[in-house]
Structure formats: C-alpha cells, structure tokens
Amino acid sequence: MIKILLIEDDREISELLSQYLGRYQMEVISYEHPKAALASLGIESYDLVLLDLTLPDIDGLEVCKALRERSDIPIIISSARSDLGDKVIALELGADDYLPKPYEPRELVARIQSL
C-alpha cells in the first residue's frame, strides 16, 4: 500500500482524494496546516507527498523547499495556481511533478504510480 502525505487546506478535496485513492490501495494521511504536516515527517513514514500551494501560515513553495531539505520523498504539487512562474519555481525547489487543478483523479493515480 502506498502511504501519501496530503497537505491540502480544502477538506472536501482531501476527503474526495482519500476515498478515490483508497480504491487504488493508497492510504492518504491529510493535514490542513503545513506545520503539522512537516512535524509528522519525523513520526510517520510516507511514500509520497501531495502538496497544495495555497495554504494557511506557510506558502506551499516554502513547504516544498522545507520538504526537499529534509528528504528525497517524491513530491507532487497539486494546485489551482496556473502561473508558469509557480510551476517552474516548484520544480526548481525539488518537486517531482506539478498537476494543475482541476484534474481527472485517474491522472493523479497514474502520476503517483509513475513515481
């Protein structure tokens, strides 16, 4: 089973992704607040991080940078931000993939499986 750390402040999206990805033998542990998610990395072991960019307290790009400084865990950015600059910065900071919202959940599954 793939264990995913989801950092997403929209509860509805988190719940939908948890249910959908569960069909593909993926366990989703979700956090709305990035500080709590980062703290969980020292306690839990994850196979992948699915990260939104628009988050409370800390911008998702800063979270991406902090994740990369701590670990080589695969990171997929999932964001409604469609600015090319955000995409490029996220990838330069170490994200492995960038999937703009809205997207088909099956595409997300394929991207997760490819990493």
Helices and strands as residue ranges (DSSP letters): E 2-7, H 11-22, E 26-31, H 34-40, E 48-51, H 60-70, E 75-79, H 84-92, E 97-100, H 105-114
